[in-house]
């Protein structure tokens, strides 16, 4: 069983390996009961979004942490990978801008999004 910081590092490394964009880690301890951290990344195309998700899933399984659930793989605009202590959202930039999960969870919006 990986600790939350180890799981966070595994996910970020897996995303960086496939050139995930604008990777953000939100600490939700004390804010949400369903996870400790939320990791958000962007992919440049539906194909890259799927590849990023697949790499996260593969690395997590190899570390003995298979996902509790995966949603959105068919469409590829937004894939959610639930790893328990970490929930990973991989989205196309337009979808990410629309839902703005960083702001929803009380984090400062990225400067490219125009601030909060």
C-alpha positions in Angstrom: 0.0 0.0 0.0 1.4 3.3 -1.0 1.2 6.4 1.2 -0.6 9.4 -0.1 2.6 11.3 -1.0 4.0 8.2 -2.8 0.8 7.7 -4.7 0.8 11.4 -5.6 4.4 11.2 -6.9 3.5 8.0 -8.9 0.6 9.8 -10.6 2.5 13.0 -11.3 5.4 11.0 -12.8 3.0 9.0 -15.0 1.4 12.2 -16.3 4.8 13.9 -16.9 6.0 10.8 -18.8 3.3 11.2 -21.4 3.7 15.0 -21.4 0.6 15.9 -19.5 0.0 19.7 -19.3 -0.6 22.0 -16.4 -0.5 19.3 -13.7 -2.0 20.6 -10.5 -2.2 18.8 -7.1 -5.0 19.9 -4.8 -4.8 18.9 -1.1 -8.3 18.1 -0.1 -7.6 16.7 3.4 -10.2 18.4 5.6 -12.2 19.6 2.6 -13.5 16.3 1.2 -14.2 12.9 2.7 -13.8 10.9 -0.6 -10.1 11.5 -1.2 -6.9 13.2 0.2 -5.6 14.7 -3.1 -7.0 15.6 -6.4 -4.6 15.7 -9.4 -5.7 17.5 -12.5 -3.9 17.5 -15.8 -4.6 18.5 -19.4 -4.1 16.6 -22.6 -3.9 18.2 -26.1 -6.3 15.7 -27.8 -8.7 12.9 -26.8 -6.0 10.5 -27.8 -3.5 12.0 -25.4 -6.1 12.2 -22.6 -6.7 8.5 -23.0 -2.9 7.8 -23.2 -2.3 9.8 -20.0 -5.1 7.9 -18.2 -3.8 4.5 -19.4 -0.3 5.3 -18.2 -1.6 6.3 -14.7 -3.7 3.1 -14.5 -0.7 1.0 -15.7 1.7 2.5 -13.1 -0.9 2.3 -10.3 -1.6 -1.4 -11.0 2.2 -2.1 -11.2 2.5 -0.6 -7.7 -0.3 -2.7 -6.3 -2.9 0.1 -6.4 -5.5 -0.8 -9.1 -8.1 1.9 -9.7 -11.3 1.7 -7.7 -13.0 3.1 -10.9 -12.4 4.7 -14.2 -14.9 6.9 -16.1 -14.8 8.7 -19.4 -12.3 6.5 -21.3 -14.6 6.0 -24.3 -15.0 9.7 -25.1 -11.6 10.9 -24.0 -12.6 14.5 -23.2 -12.4 14.0 -19.5 -11.2 10.8 -17.8 -11.5 10.3 -14.1 -9.3 7.7 -12.4 -10.2 6.9 -8.8 -7.2 5.6 -6.8 -8.8 6.1 -3.4 -6.4 8.5 -1.7 -5.9 10.2 -5.0 -8.5 11.1 -7.6 -7.1 12.0 -11.1 -8.9 14.2 -13.6 -7.4 14.3 -17.1 -9.2 16.7 -19.5 -9.1 18.6 -22.7 -8.3 22.2 -22.0 -11.7 23.5 -23.0 -13.4 21.0 -20.7 -11.0 21.9 -17.9 -11.7 25.6 -18.4 -15.4 25.1 -18.3 -15.5 23.0 -15.1 -12.6 24.8 -13.4 -12.2 22.2 -10.6 -9.4 24.2 -9.1 -11.8 27.1 -8.3 -14.5 24.7 -7.2 -12.2 23.2 -4.6 -11.1 26.6 -3.3 -7.7 26.7 -5.0 -6.5 29.7 -6.9 -7.3 29.5 -10.6 -4.3 29.3 -12.9 -3.2 32.7 -14.2 -4.0 31.5 -17.8 -7.6 31.2 -16.8 -7.8 34.9 -15.9 -7.6 34.6 -12.1 -10.4 34.5 -9.6 
